[in-house]
Protein backbone atom coordinates (compact mmCIF):
# COMPACT_ATOMS: atom_id res chain seq x y z
CA UNK A 1 0.00 0.00 0.00
CA UNK A 2 1.43 3.35 -1.06
CA UNK A 3 1.72 6.02 1.69
CA UNK A 4 -0.23 8.61 -0.32
CA UNK A 5 -3.33 10.66 0.49
CA UNK A 6 -5.02 10.89 -2.85
CA UNK A 7 -7.65 13.47 -1.83
CA UNK A 8 -9.34 13.32 -5.24
CA UNK A 9 -12.17 10.73 -5.02
CA UNK A 10 -14.05 12.15 -8.01
CA UNK A 11 -11.19 11.02 -10.26
CA UNK A 12 -11.74 7.29 -9.92
CA UNK A 13 -11.84 5.99 -13.49
CA UNK A 14 -12.53 2.66 -15.20
CA UNK A 15 -9.98 1.42 -17.72
CA UNK A 16 -12.80 0.39 -20.08
CA UNK A 17 -16.54 -0.23 -20.23
CA UNK A 18 -16.04 -3.97 -19.94
CA UNK A 19 -17.29 -5.85 -16.89
CA UNK A 20 -14.51 -6.25 -14.33
CA UNK A 21 -12.45 -3.39 -15.80
CA UNK A 22 -9.59 -2.13 -13.66
CA UNK A 23 -10.19 0.96 -11.52
CA UNK A 24 -7.57 3.66 -11.99
CA UNK A 25 -6.70 6.88 -10.18
CA UNK A 26 -6.18 10.11 -12.12
CA UNK A 27 -4.84 13.57 -11.29
CA UNK A 28 -2.55 13.50 -8.27
CA UNK A 29 -2.27 17.29 -8.16
CA UNK A 30 -3.52 17.38 -4.56
CA UNK A 31 -2.05 14.06 -3.42
CA UNK A 32 0.16 14.10 -0.31
CA UNK A 33 2.83 11.60 0.71
CA UNK A 34 2.63 10.70 4.40
CA UNK A 35 4.81 8.64 6.71
CA UNK A 36 3.00 5.96 8.69
CA UNK A 37 0.20 7.42 10.77
CA UNK A 38 1.45 10.98 10.33
CA UNK A 39 -1.14 13.64 11.17
CA UNK A 40 -0.65 17.23 9.98
CA UNK A 41 -2.55 20.18 8.49
CA UNK A 42 -1.93 19.90 4.75
CA UNK A 43 -4.35 22.63 3.73
CA UNK A 44 -8.05 23.02 2.98
CA UNK A 45 -8.63 21.36 -0.38
CA UNK A 46 -10.99 18.84 -1.88
CA UNK A 47 -14.47 18.46 -3.32
CA UNK A 48 -17.09 19.78 -0.83
CA UNK A 49 -19.28 16.67 -0.57
CA UNK A 50 -16.27 14.40 0.05
CA UNK A 51 -14.43 16.46 2.68
CA UNK A 52 -14.04 14.77 6.07
CA UNK A 53 -15.02 16.41 9.39
CA UNK A 54 -11.38 16.82 10.46
CA UNK A 55 -10.55 18.76 7.28
CA UNK A 56 -13.55 21.06 7.82
CA UNK A 57 -12.46 21.60 11.42
CA UNK A 58 -8.95 22.36 10.14
CA UNK A 59 -7.53 19.68 12.42
CA UNK A 60 -4.36 17.72 11.60
CA UNK A 61 -5.33 14.84 9.31
CA UNK A 62 -3.89 11.76 7.65
CA UNK A 63 -4.92 8.57 5.84
CA UNK A 64 -8.43 8.39 7.40
CA UNK A 65 -9.56 11.28 5.15
CA UNK A 66 -9.44 8.97 2.13
CA UNK A 67 -11.43 6.30 3.98
CA UNK A 68 -14.10 8.92 4.61
CA UNK A 69 -14.13 9.81 0.90
CA UNK A 70 -14.38 6.11 -0.01
CA UNK A 71 -17.35 5.83 2.34
CA UNK A 72 -19.06 8.68 0.48
CA UNK A 73 -18.36 6.96 -2.85
CA UNK A 74 -19.68 3.60 -1.60
CA UNK A 75 -22.83 5.32 -0.35
CA UNK A 76 -23.38 6.95 -3.77
CA UNK A 77 -22.87 3.64 -5.58
CA UNK A 78 -25.42 1.88 -3.37
CA UNK A 79 -28.02 4.62 -2.89
CA UNK A 80 -27.63 6.67 -6.06
CA UNK A 81 -27.01 10.07 -4.47
CA UNK A 82 -24.55 11.60 -1.95
CA UNK A 83 -24.96 11.06 1.82
CA UNK A 84 -24.42 14.77 2.47
CA UNK A 85 -26.11 17.35 0.29
CA UNK A 86 -27.39 20.92 0.58
CA UNK A 87 -27.44 23.85 -1.84
CA UNK A 88 -26.10 26.00 1.00
CA UNK A 89 -22.44 25.07 1.47
CA UNK A 90 -22.35 26.06 5.14
CA UNK A 91 -25.30 23.77 5.93
CA UNK A 92 -23.58 21.02 3.92
CA UNK A 93 -20.47 21.36 6.08
CA UNK A 94 -22.61 21.25 9.24
CA UNK A 95 -24.12 17.95 8.04
CA UNK A 96 -20.67 16.50 7.45
CA UNK A 97 -19.32 17.63 10.82
CA UNK A 98 -22.32 16.02 12.53
CA UNK A 99 -22.13 12.86 10.41
CA UNK A 100 -25.84 13.33 9.64
CA UNK A 101 -26.94 10.93 6.88
CA UNK A 102 -29.66 8.33 6.35
CA UNK A 103 -29.19 4.71 5.32
CA UNK A 104 -31.57 1.77 5.01
CA UNK A 105 -31.29 -0.20 8.27
CA UNK A 106 -31.98 -3.45 6.38
CA UNK A 107 -28.79 -3.23 4.33
CA UNK A 108 -25.87 -5.26 5.60
CA UNK A 109 -23.55 -2.77 3.86
CA UNK A 110 -24.60 -0.11 6.38
CA UNK A 111 -22.16 -1.58 8.92
CA UNK A 112 -19.22 -0.93 6.61
CA UNK A 113 -20.45 2.52 5.55
CA UNK A 114 -20.98 3.52 9.18
CA UNK A 115 -17.40 2.49 9.97
CA UNK A 116 -16.09 4.51 7.01
CA UNK A 117 -18.20 7.58 7.85
CA UNK A 118 -17.21 7.68 11.51
CA UNK A 119 -16.67 11.28 12.64
CA UNK A 120 -13.67 10.47 14.86
CA UNK A 121 -10.77 9.64 12.49
CA UNK A 122 -9.05 7.60 15.22
CA UNK A 123 -12.06 5.25 15.29
CA UNK A 124 -12.61 5.20 11.52
CA UNK A 125 -12.01 1.87 9.82
CA UNK A 126 -8.64 1.45 8.06
CA UNK A 127 -8.27 0.32 4.46
CA UNK A 128 -6.89 -3.05 5.61
CA UNK A 129 -9.80 -3.71 7.96
CA UNK A 130 -12.35 -2.49 5.40
CA UNK A 131 -11.11 -5.07 2.89
CA UNK A 132 -11.57 -7.76 5.56
CA UNK A 133 -15.19 -6.76 6.16
CA UNK A 134 -17.62 -9.61 5.31
CA UNK A 135 -19.55 -7.40 2.90
CA UNK A 136 -16.41 -7.26 0.74
CA UNK A 137 -14.43 -10.45 1.36
CA UNK A 138 -17.60 -12.57 1.37
CA UNK A 139 -19.48 -10.52 -1.20
CA UNK A 140 -20.64 -13.56 -3.17
CA UNK A 141 -22.83 -14.64 -0.26
CA UNK A 142 -23.29 -11.48 1.80
CA UNK A 143 -23.69 -8.73 -0.81
CA UNK A 144 -26.93 -8.78 -2.76
CA UNK A 145 -26.58 -9.70 -6.44
CA UNK A 146 -29.80 -7.88 -7.33
CA UNK A 147 -29.54 -4.37 -8.75
CA UNK A 148 -32.15 -2.09 -7.22
CA UNK A 149 -33.73 -0.28 -10.18
CA UNK A 150 -34.44 2.80 -8.06
CA UNK A 151 -30.77 3.03 -7.10
CA UNK A 152 -29.66 2.61 -10.70
CA UNK A 153 -31.99 5.39 -11.85
CA UNK A 154 -30.81 7.73 -9.07
CA UNK A 155 -27.21 6.96 -9.95
CA UNK A 156 -27.86 7.78 -13.62
CA UNK A 157 -29.37 11.13 -12.66
CA UNK A 158 -26.48 11.88 -10.31
CA UNK A 159 -23.93 11.04 -13.01
CA UNK A 160 -25.85 13.09 -15.58
CA UNK A 161 -25.65 16.16 -13.34
CA UNK A 162 -21.90 15.67 -12.94
CA UNK A 163 -21.42 15.28 -16.70
CA UNK A 164 -23.47 18.41 -17.41
CA UNK A 165 -21.43 20.42 -14.91
CA UNK A 166 -18.21 19.08 -16.40
CA UNK A 167 -19.35 19.84 -19.95
CA UNK A 168 -20.19 23.44 -19.05
CA UNK A 169 -16.83 23.90 -17.33
CA UNK A 170 -14.97 22.33 -20.25
CA UNK A 171 -16.73 24.60 -22.75
CA UNK A 172 -15.92 27.68 -20.68
CA UNK A 173 -12.27 26.73 -20.35
CA UNK A 174 -11.93 25.83 -24.02
CA UNK A 175 -13.52 29.11 -25.09
CA UNK A 176 -11.33 31.13 -22.75
CA UNK A 177 -7.99 29.45 -23.29
CA UNK A 178 -8.00 27.64 -26.63
CA UNK A 179 -10.06 29.68 -29.09
CA UNK A 180 -8.31 29.81 -32.43
CA UNK A 181 -5.65 27.29 -31.37
CA UNK A 182 -5.32 23.61 -32.29
CA UNK A 183 -4.11 21.19 -29.60
CA UNK A 184 -3.79 17.45 -29.43
CA UNK A 185 -6.77 15.72 -27.81
CA UNK A 186 -4.64 14.21 -25.05
CA UNK A 187 -2.97 17.48 -24.11
CA UNK A 188 -6.27 19.35 -24.12
CA UNK A 189 -7.84 16.81 -21.75
CA UNK A 190 -4.83 16.98 -19.43
CA UNK A 191 -4.97 20.78 -19.20
CA UNK A 192 -8.73 20.82 -18.70
CA UNK A 193 -8.50 18.16 -16.02
CA UNK A 194 -5.75 20.01 -14.17
CA UNK A 195 -7.30 23.48 -14.39
CA UNK A 196 -10.85 22.40 -13.54
CA UNK A 197 -9.63 20.38 -10.55
CA UNK A 198 -7.37 23.10 -9.19
CA UNK A 199 -9.82 25.95 -9.71
CA UNK A 200 -12.64 24.00 -8.08
CA UNK A 201 -10.63 23.10 -5.01
CA UNK A 202 -8.82 26.38 -4.41
CA UNK A 203 -12.14 28.22 -4.16
CA UNK A 204 -13.90 25.92 -1.68
CA UNK A 205 -12.79 27.81 1.41
CA UNK A 206 -13.38 31.19 -0.23
CA UNK A 207 -16.95 30.20 -1.15
CA UNK A 208 -17.65 29.00 2.38
CA UNK A 209 -16.32 32.25 3.86
CA UNK A 210 -18.37 34.35 1.44
CA UNK A 211 -21.52 32.38 2.22
CA UNK A 212 -21.07 32.83 5.97
CA UNK A 213 -20.41 36.55 5.58
CA UNK A 214 -23.60 36.88 3.55
CA UNK A 215 -25.49 35.21 6.40
CA UNK A 216 -24.28 37.94 8.77
CA UNK A 217 -25.20 40.74 6.35
CA UNK A 218 -28.66 39.21 5.85
CA UNK A 219 -29.21 38.85 9.61
CA UNK A 220 -28.21 42.50 10.10
CA UNK A 221 -30.61 43.63 7.37
CA UNK A 222 -33.43 41.66 9.02
CA UNK A 223 -32.69 43.32 12.36
CA UNK A 224 -32.71 46.81 10.81
CA UNK A 225 -35.97 45.97 9.03
CA UNK A 226 -37.54 45.03 12.38
CA UNK A 227 -36.43 48.41 13.78
CA UNK A 228 -37.82 50.32 10.79
CA UNK A 229 -41.14 48.46 11.07
CA UNK A 230 -41.37 49.06 14.81
CA UNK A 231 -41.67 45.28 15.29
CA UNK A 232 -40.35 44.69 18.80
CA UNK A 233 -41.30 40.99 18.75
CA UNK A 234 -39.21 40.35 15.63
CA UNK A 235 -36.40 42.45 17.11
CA UNK A 236 -36.23 40.37 20.30
CA UNK A 237 -36.12 37.13 18.30
CA UNK A 238 -33.00 38.33 16.50
CA UNK A 239 -31.31 39.76 19.61
CA UNK A 240 -29.86 37.83 22.53
CA UNK A 241 -31.80 38.44 25.79
CA UNK A 242 -28.57 39.70 27.36
CA UNK A 243 -27.83 42.09 24.47
CA UNK A 244 -25.40 44.85 25.45
CA UNK A 245 -25.03 48.16 23.63
CA UNK A 246 -23.48 51.60 23.51
CA UNK A 247 -25.69 54.12 21.68
CA UNK A 248 -26.34 57.88 21.62
CA UNK A 249 -29.71 57.50 23.38
CA UNK A 250 -27.98 55.95 26.44
CA UNK A 251 -25.71 59.01 26.86
CA UNK A 252 -22.50 56.97 26.99
CA UNK A 253 -23.84 54.30 29.36
CA UNK A 254 -23.66 50.56 28.67
CA UNK A 255 -27.19 49.19 28.25
CA UNK A 256 -27.98 45.52 28.92
CA UNK A 257 -31.08 43.73 27.68
CA UNK A 258 -33.84 45.00 25.38
CA UNK A 259 -36.11 46.80 27.87
CA UNK A 260 -34.33 50.10 27.15
CA UNK A 261 -35.18 49.70 23.47
CA UNK A 262 -38.80 48.72 24.15
CA UNK A 263 -39.64 52.35 25.02
CA UNK A 264 -38.58 53.56 21.56
CA UNK A 265 -40.42 50.74 19.79
CA UNK A 266 -43.67 51.43 21.64
CA UNK A 267 -43.57 55.22 21.44
CA UNK A 268 -41.46 56.38 18.49
CA UNK A 269 -41.03 53.38 16.15
CA UNK A 270 -44.61 52.10 16.26
CA UNK A 271 -46.31 50.97 13.07
CA UNK A 272 -48.23 53.44 10.96
CA UNK A 273 -45.48 56.06 10.81
CA UNK A 274 -44.06 57.54 7.62
CA UNK A 275 -42.06 55.00 5.60
CA UNK A 276 -38.40 54.58 6.50
CA UNK A 277 -35.72 53.25 4.16
CA UNK A 278 -32.29 52.12 5.33
CA UNK A 279 -29.13 51.39 3.37
CA UNK A 280 -26.08 49.59 4.78
CA UNK A 281 -22.96 51.07 3.19
CA UNK A 282 -19.63 49.22 2.96
CA UNK A 283 -20.45 46.34 5.32
CA UNK A 284 -17.28 44.60 6.55
CA UNK A 285 -17.65 41.18 8.18
CA UNK A 286 -14.98 39.53 10.33
CA UNK A 287 -15.58 35.84 11.07
CA UNK A 288 -14.52 34.79 14.57
CA UNK A 289 -14.44 31.01 14.46
CA UNK A 290 -17.42 29.00 13.23
CA UNK A 291 -20.10 30.53 15.46
CA UNK A 292 -19.21 34.19 15.93
CA UNK A 293 -18.79 37.22 13.69
CA UNK A 294 -18.49 41.00 13.77
CA UNK A 295 -19.92 43.39 11.19
CA UNK A 296 -19.16 47.11 10.81
CA UNK A 297 -21.03 49.42 8.44
CA UNK A 298 -22.43 52.89 7.82
CA UNK A 299 -26.21 53.09 8.16
CA UNK A 300 -28.06 55.66 6.05
CA UNK A 301 -31.71 56.17 7.00
CA UNK A 302 -34.10 58.00 4.67
CA UNK A 303 -37.45 59.28 5.97
CA UNK A 304 -40.06 62.00 5.52
CA UNK A 305 -40.23 64.60 8.30
CA UNK A 306 -43.40 66.19 9.72
CA UNK A 307 -43.35 68.93 7.07
CA UNK A 308 -43.24 66.38 4.25
CA UNK A 309 -39.58 66.95 3.40
CA UNK A 310 -37.24 64.01 2.72
CA UNK A 311 -34.42 63.67 5.23
CA UNK A 312 -31.36 61.45 5.64
CA UNK A 313 -29.56 60.42 8.83
CA UNK A 314 -26.21 58.67 9.15
CA UNK A 315 -24.83 56.48 11.92
CA UNK A 316 -21.78 54.24 12.24
CA UNK A 317 -22.52 50.81 13.70
CA UNK A 318 -20.69 47.68 14.78
CA UNK A 319 -22.56 44.50 15.73
CA UNK A 320 -21.31 41.23 17.16
CA UNK A 321 -23.22 38.07 16.29
CA UNK A 322 -23.19 34.62 17.89
CA UNK A 323 -24.80 31.48 16.50
CA UNK A 324 -26.78 29.26 18.87
CA UNK A 325 -28.76 26.24 17.65
CA UNK A 326 -28.05 27.19 14.01
CA UNK A 327 -29.53 30.67 14.56
CA UNK A 328 -27.58 33.93 14.50
CA UNK A 329 -28.29 36.35 17.37
CA UNK A 330 -27.00 39.88 17.96
CA UNK A 331 -25.21 39.94 21.33
CA UNK A 332 -23.66 43.44 21.26
CA UNK A 333 -23.69 46.61 19.18
CA UNK A 334 -22.05 50.02 19.26
CA UNK A 335 -23.62 52.93 17.40
CA UNK A 336 -22.38 56.49 17.00
CA UNK A 337 -23.77 59.40 15.02
CA UNK A 338 -27.51 59.96 14.63
CA UNK A 339 -30.00 58.31 17.00
CA UNK A 340 -32.29 55.51 15.83
CA UNK A 341 -35.45 57.61 15.98
CA UNK A 342 -35.74 60.09 13.07
CA UNK A 343 -36.00 63.73 14.14
CA UNK A 344 -39.09 65.68 13.23
N, C-alpha and C positions, 0 to 999 in steps of 0.2 A: 504494500500500500504506500503510495507516494505521500510525503508530508506536505500536501498543498491544500490550501483553502481555495476552492474554485470560485465561489461567490457569484457564479453566473448560471443559476439553474435554468433560466429560459433558453440557454444555448445547448440543451441536450438534443442531439440529432441522431437520426437513424441512417445507417450507411446506404440503405436501399428501401424499397417498398415491399420487399419480400418478407414473408413470415420468418421470424427468428433472426432478423437483421441485427447486426452489431450496433450498439449504442455508442455514440462518440461525443466527446466534449469539444466545443469550439469557443474561440475567443477567450484567451487567458489574460486579457488586459488588466483585470482586477484581481487576478489570482495572487495569493500570498504563500510563501514558503514558511512553514513553521517547524519548530524543533520539539518533538515529543508532545507534551500537553501544554505547551507554551500558551500563555494568555496575555494579550496586549491590546491596546487600542490602535487598530490599523486604519481608522478613518471611517466616515459615514458614507457608505456606498453600497448600491445594490438596487434591485427592483422592489418597489414598495411592498407589494403583497407577499414577498418571500423573506423580508427582513425579520430577523429573530428579535425577541424582546431585549436581549443584552445589547444588541447593536443600537436599538432605539433608545435604550437608557444610556448609551455611550459608556458602557462598562467594558473592561478588558474582555476580549473574546478569543476563541480558538476554533478547533475542529467542530465542536457541536453546532456552529452556525450552519454548516452544510447539512447536518442531519435534520435540522429544523426545515431547511429549504426542501430537502428530499421528502419530508413529511407533508409539506404543502403540495408537492408534485404528486405524491401518491394519493392524497385526498382528491385532487383534481381528476386524476385518472379513474378513480372509483366512483366519484359523485358527479363529475361533469362540470363543476364550477369551483372557484377558490374557497377555502375555509374562512378566509377573512376578506371582507369586501365592503367598501363604502365609498360613495362619490367624494365625500369630504375626507381628505387625507389625514387630518388630525384624529377624526373618529376611527378611521382605519387603524392608525397606530395605537389607539386606546384599546381596540379589540385585540390586537396582537399582544400587547403588554399584559392583558388580562387572560390571554389564552382562551378567548370566548368564541367557540365554534360548535356547530351541531353535527352529530354523526349518528346514523342508525344504530341503535343499541343491539340489533340482531346480527350485525356483521361481526364475524370473527376478526376481520382486519382492523377493527377499531382498537384492539389492544395494542397493535403495533403502531398505529397512527398516534394514539395517545402517548406512547412512549417517545415518539419522535417529536411531538409537539408539546413536550413538557417545558414549562416556563423556566425552571431552574436548569441551566446548562450542565451543572454538576450531576444532576439526576437523569439527564436526557440519555437515551439509549445510544451506544456507540455503533459504528458501522459494523464491527465484528459481531456484536450481539444481535444486531438487527438481521444480519444474514442467517443467524442461527434460529431466528424466530420460526415457530411451526408454520405460520402463514406463508413463509417463503421456502424454507427447506423441505416442507411437506406439502407444497402447494398442489400436488396432484390429487391429494385426498382432502386437504383442509380448505384450499381456495376454491370457490365456486367456478365451474367451467361455463356457466351460463352468462351470457352478456345481457345486462339489463338494458332494454331498449331505451328507457327513459334516460339512463346515464349516457348512453351513446349519443342520443340526440342533444343532450345538454353539452356534451363534450364537443360536438360538431359546432354548436353555436358559439361556445367559448373560443374554439380555434378560429372560427370565422371572424370574430371580433379582433383577435390578435393579428390575423392576416390583413384585415382592412387597415388597422392602425399602422402595421408595418409598410403596407403599400403606399399609404399617404405620406409617411415619413420618407420612404425611398424616393417618391416623386418629388417631394420638396427638396431633398438633398441633391438629386440629379439635376433639377432645374437650376438650383443655386450654384452648384460647383462644376457641372460638366456640360453646360449648354454650349453647343458649337464645338465640342471636343470629342474625339473618338478614343475609347479605351477598351482594353481587352475585357471580356466578360468576367474573368476571374479576378482581375485587379479591381474592377468596379465593385464587385460584391464584397471584396475584402475591405475597401475603403468605407463603403456604406455600413458594413457590419461594425467596424471600429468606431466610426463617428456616431452612429445611432446609439450604440451601447454607451459610449463615454458621455455623450450629451445628456442621455436619459438619466444616468446615474449621478452626474455631477450636480444636477439641479434638484435632486430629491430633497435635500436639507433646505435649500433655498425656498422651495415650494411650500414646505411645511412651515417654515418661519413666516412666510408671507400670509399663509392661511390663518395662522394664529394671530398675527397682527391685525388682520382684517376682522377677526372676532372681537378684538378689543375696541376697534374703531366703531363697529356696529353696536356693541353694548353701550358705548358712550353716546352714540346718536340716539339710542332708545331712551337712555336716561334723560337727555336734554329734551327729547320729545315729550316725556312725561311731565317735565317742568313746564314746558310751553303750554301744555294742555291743562295744567293745574290738576293733574291726576296723582294725588298723594298715594293712593293704593298701589298704582303701578310703580311709583318712585320707591316705595318701601320694599317692593319685591326685588328691585335691582340693587338696593343698598343693603349693606350689612347692618344688623340692628345696633352694633357698636360703632357705626360710622363716626369718624373724627374729621374735623374740618377747620380750616382757617379761611375766613371770608370777610369782606368789608362790613357786612351787616353785624358781625360779632365784635367789631371795634378792636380787633387784634387779639381777642380771646380764643382759646381752643374750645370748640364745641364738640360734644360727644352725644351720639344718638341722633334721632330724626325729629324729636319734639320741637326743637328750635325752628326747624324748617316748616313744621306743620302750620304755624301761625301765618306764614307767607302764602302757603297753598290755600288756606281757608279764607284769607282776607284779601290778598292781592293777586293771586294766580288762579283764582276760581274760574270755572268754565263760563263761557258767554262773553268774555272780554274781546277786544279787538284782536285780529289774528296776529300771531308772532311768528317770525321766520328766523331760524338760526343757521349759521354756516360755521363749520369747523375749518379753520385755515391751518395749513401746514401741520397736520397731526404727526407727532413723532412717538413711536411705540418702542419701549425697551422691554424685552422679555426677561423675566427673572425666574429662571427655572421653568418647569412644566406648568405650574399652577399659579403663577403670579406675573403681573406686568404693570408697567407704568406708562401713562400716555400724557403728553404735554401738547397744548394747542392754543391757538387764539380763537376766541368765540365772538363772532359778530352777530348781534341780534337786531333784526329789523322789526319795527312796529309803527303803529299810527298813534300819535298823541291825541289828547283830548280836543285839540283844535282841528284835527283831521290832517295834520302834516306828518309825512313820513320821517321817522327818526332812526338812527343807528347807534347802538352802544357797542363798546368793545371791552372784553375782559381777557385776562391771561389765566389759563387754568392748567392744573396738573392733577391727575387722578391715579390712584393706585387700585388695582383690581386683584382679586384673589378668587380662584376657582374652587368651589366646594360642591361635591356631588354633581360634577359635570356642568355646573352653572356658575357663570362669572358674576361676582358681586363687588360693588364699589366699597372699599373699606376706609379710604381717606381721600380728601381733595383739598387743594389750596387754590384759592381764587383771588386775584388782585384786579384792580381796575374798577369798572362799573358794577353796581349791585345787580342781583338777579332780576329784581322788579323794575320794569321800565318806568322812567320818570314821566310825569304828566306834562 
